[in-house]
Amino acid sequence: MVVYDGTTWHTVEPVVVSTIDHNTAYAVEWAFDRMKAEQSIADMSAKYPLVADAIKQLEVTLKLCSNVDDN
């Protein structure tokens, strides 16, 4: 299983669960939705060079913003 922690994807060992509560089911559904969205973005980026360029520009912008001091 692969899970997303908010910044990166991590491979984890399969876990056998006999019962799943609402929060766990929600978290798993959210993770699968994120994986589908990221795959969709990757597919669009591969198909459309303009999307790939926009993603690169966004990544650069996010890196620059992370270096800005809030003071």
Buried (B, 14 or more C-beta within 10 A) or exposed (E): EEBBEEEEEEEEEEEEEEEEEEEEEEEBEEBEEBBEEEEEEEEBBEEEEEBBEEBEEEEEEEEEEEEEEEE
